[in-house]
């Protein structure tokens, strides 16, 4: 196969409900979409779901566009490849910039699956026809407003709710939600907002008493030792997210017992091939995994659904319906969750078509490069 044309779209969509984490509040999302066209005119789509600001990680929409334009487009355009793994090898010299790589990875996998007439799930080795979705809720102005949000999602059929926490917003909201929903699959995510101390350990020990499924990324991404020390004193599994960017990081987590659950994000790990490898390593180590999200538009969300169909994704994933985040998504049909369950598409590729006109209406800039143009 050979990709002869690449288009990038810098797209912004408003959120139906603002979302606050330990670092900031956002009312809309700005992601990059990648359209890859092969020599036979087939098209594959990918999404670079980078945050606009360097709070989750070091990448931003601005840096991703620069890396894509200067390095990834030249590496991919006109290169011959037989499998998506070979395509990903074309940018092997580029260090870091996993989000940018992931967008091209998804586009390549989508294109390849369409060329074989298979679904992306099938191409990746998925075994499920449906995946259980959970929802992620941000920090609200008051506990009562958080309780209203939780009730709304539970009424919509979601059986797992993740709460964002931060110093000063942790035990009280968790206690209130647990009291209102005693049997709810509940977990918390700090996005690395805490630093190891007697005070933070006391908070984690208090949270340990609420029957949480996991405490996700309480400490800084590189602090495996602090996570290991915490895991040694609490029963609740520690889940790592930002800490595991490469497979070597996963091996470090396992060696130190720094976590007993893994959040696999396609974007954070640089694409579908790396995400699948992480799934396999965790499976062999007896570590359950789930697919985290970055509030992806429909393209990235569809890729998340596909990877979540692999057998060791045994915990609900952040693949909730498009309507939870966007009034109108960029794909047709949108991702739909019914009673907290999302069906895995059986159509070729990601199983959705991109609404190019809607993409163009919401794009602030585009890049269009063909192999013939050099």
N, C-alpha and C positions, 0 to 999 in steps of 0.2 A: 504494500500500500504506500501511497505518497500523498501528503497534504499539500495541495497546490495553492490554497487561499486561506488566509486567516483574517478574521475580523474581531476586534475588541470593542466592547460597548461599556461605557462608564454610566451605570444606571442607578438612580435613586428612587426608592419607593417609601411612602409614609407607612408607619406602623399604625395598626388600629388602636393600640394601647401602648403608651410609653413604657419603657423598660429600664429599670435601674439596677446596676450591679454595685459591687463595693467600690468601683472606680468612677462611674459616671452614669448619667441618665441619657437615653436616646429616644428620639421621637420618629426617626426614620433610619433607613439603612441604605448605604451606598456600596454596591458591589460591582465587580467587573464580570461580564459575560464573554466567553470565548466561543466563537463559531469557527469550526474547522471543516473545510470542504476538500474532499479527495479528488483524484484525477478523473474519477467516474461521476462526479457531481453529487456524491453522497455527503451528507452533513452530520456532524456531531457537535454537541454543545457541552461546554463546561462552565463552571462558576468559580471565580476567585472571591471567596467570602471574607476577605480581609476587613477587619474593623477600620473605621476612618482614622482612629487615633491609636497611638502606641501604648494602650493600657492593658489589653489582654496579652499582647506580645509585641515584638519590635516592628513587625510589618504593619503597613498602613495601605490604604487604597492608592496613595500617591507613590509609595515605593514599589508596590506591586505593578502598577502601570509602567513605571520606568524599567523594571527588570523584565517585564513581559516584552516591551517594545525593543529594548536594547539587546537582550540575550535569548529569551525563550522563543520569540518569533523566528529569529535567524536560525536557531538550532533545529527547529521543527520543520520549517518551510522547505519543501523539496526533498526532505530526507526520506529514504525508502526504509520501510519496516514491515515485518510480518506479524508481530504481536505487539500489544500495548507495552509489554515489558521492554521490548526493543526500542519503542518510541521513547519511553522514559529514560533509557540509557543515553539518548541524544543530549540530555541536559545534565548528565552525571557530573560534569566538572563544576557546576554551579553549586556553591555551598550556601546552605540556608535557604530563605525565601520559599518556605514550604507551601504557604498559601498560594503564591503565584504558580508554583509547579503543579499544585493540586488542580487548578483550573484547566491546565493543559492536559493533565492526566485524565480527568473526567471526560473532556472532549474526545480524547483519543480512544478511551474505552467505549464511549457511546458510539463513535464512528465505527469502531471495530465490531461491536455487537450488532449494529445495523447491517454491516456488510455480510455477516454470517447469518442474519435472520434470527438471531437469538436475543433474548432479554438480557439486560445487563446483569441481573441477578443470576441467571443461569450461567453466564459467561464467567462470573466470579466464583461460582461453586455454591450458590445459595441453595438452601433446601426448604425454606419456608414459603408458603403461599400467602401468608399474612404475618405482620409484625405488630407487637404491642407498642403503642406510643405512650409516652409520658409528656408532661408539660413542665416548663420551667417558668417560675414566677419571680419577678424582680422585687426589689425593695420598694415598699409602698409608704406613703406619708404617715399612715397610721396602721395599727394592728387591725382595726375594724375594716379598713379598706383592703388589707391583705386577706382577711377572712372572707370578704365578699368575693374576691378574685378566686380563692380556693374553691368556694362553694359553686361558683359558676363553672369551673372546670370539672369538678366532680359531677355536677348535674349533666355536663356534656358527655360523661361516660369515661373520663380519664381516671384510671385507678392508681396512677403514680404521679405525685407532685414533687417537684424539686423547688426548694426555696433558696434564694440568694441570701447570704448572710454577710455581715461585716461587724467589726467591733462596735458594740453599742446597739446592734440590731441582730440578735442571735437567740439567746435563751427565751426571752419574752415572746417573740413571735412564734417560735417553735412550740413553746408550751401552749399557746393559745390555739394553734392549728391542731396540735395533737389532742387537746381537750375536745375540740369541735368534731374531729374525725379520728376516733380511736383506732380504727382498723385500716386507715389509709397507708399505702406504700409511700413513705415520706423520706426524703433525704435532703441534705443541705449542701450548698456549694459556696465556698468562700473566695474562690478565684485568687488564692494566695494572699489574702488580706491580713492575716495574722502573722506575728513573729513569735517564735518560741519563747515563752516566759511562764512564770508561775501563774500569772493572771490568765493567759490564753489557755494554759493547760486546765485551769479550773473551769473555764468556759466549755472546753471539749469534754471534760468529765461530766459536767452538768448535761450537755447534749447527749452524752452516752446513755442517759437514763430515759430517753424518750422513744426507744425502739425504732431508731432510724435505720433505713436500709444501708446507708453509707454516709460518711462525712467526706465531701469531695474537696481536694486541694486546699487544705487549711493554711499551709505555709508556702513560702516562695518556691518557684519552679525548680531551682537547683538544689534546694535543701532536702535531699533524700534522707539525711541523718535525722533531722527533726521529725520527719514523717515516721521514720522507723521507731524513734523513741515514743512518739505518740501512740502508734499502733501497739506497742508493747504494754500500754497501760489502759487501753480501752477495748471493749468488746466489739463496738461498732466497726465494721470494716472501713479502713481509709481507702478512698478512691483517688487515684492520680489522674490528672488531666494535663495541665500545662507542663508538668515535669517530664512527660514522655513524648518527645519530639521524634526521636530516632529509636530503632530497635535496640541499640546499645543502652539507651535510657531504660527500656523495659527490662533488660537483663540486670541493670543496677537495682531497679525496684525489687525484682525477684530475689536477688542475692541478699539484700538488706532487710527483706520483709517490710519494705516501706509503704506497702499498700496491698490490699487483698481484693481489689476490684480495679478494672482499667476502663477509663473512658477513651474510646477510640474515636478521634475526629479525623475524617478524611483530609480536611484542610490543614490541620495542625501537623499531620504526619507526611504531608507532601504528595498525597494522591491515593488512588485505590490499591495499587500494588503494595505499598507500604502498609496500608490499613489491613489488607488481607494477611500479610505476613505477621503483623502484630496479633491479629486474631489467632493465627496458628500457634505462635509462641505461647500466648496466654492460655490457650486451650491445653497445650501439652503440659503446662505448669499447674493446671487446675484452677486458673484464675478466670472468673466470669467477666464478660465484657458487655458493654452497651455502647451505642453510638450517640455521641454528643453532637450538639448543633451550634451553629453560629448565626441563627436566624436567617438561614439561607433562603434565597428565592427558590422557585420551584425546581430549577435545574439541579442545584446542589442538594436540595431536599430529596429529589428523586434518587440521586446517587446514594444518599444516606439510607433510604429505604432499601435499595438494592444490597448494600453491604450488610445491613441489619438482618438480611435473610440467611446469613451464614449461621451454622449450627451453634457456635459458642456465644452468640449474642443472646444470652438467656435472661437479661434484665431489660425492662422497657427502655426504649431509645427516644431521643429527642426528635421524633419524626411526626409531630402532631400536624394536623391539617393546616393547609395554607391559610385558611380563613382566620386562624388564631392570630396571625401576624399581619396579613395583607388583605385589603378589600378586593384587590384584583392582582393576581399573580402573573408571572411572565410565561407560564405554561398552560396548555389546554390538553386535557382537563386539569384542574388543580389537584394537589394531593388532598385526599379526603380521609378523615378519621371518623369511623362509625363506632360508637361505644368504646372509644379508645383503641380501635384496631384499624390499621392501614393495610389495604390489600397490596400485594407485591405485583406490579405490572408483568404481564406475560408477553406484551408486544415487544418488538425488537428495540434494542437500545434502552434508553431510560424509560421508555413507555409513555412519553408525553411529547407533544409538539410545542415548540416555542412560538409565542405570539410575537413575531418580529416587528409588526407595526407598533405594538404596545411598548416593546423594548426601545424602538427608535424614538417614540414620543417621550420617553423618560430618560433618554441618554443625553448627558451633557457633552460628551465627546465620543468620537469613534476613530478606529484605526482600521484601514483596509489594505492588506498587502497580499500580492500574488507572486507566485514563484517566477512567472514570466517577467515580472517587473524587477526581479532581483532583490 
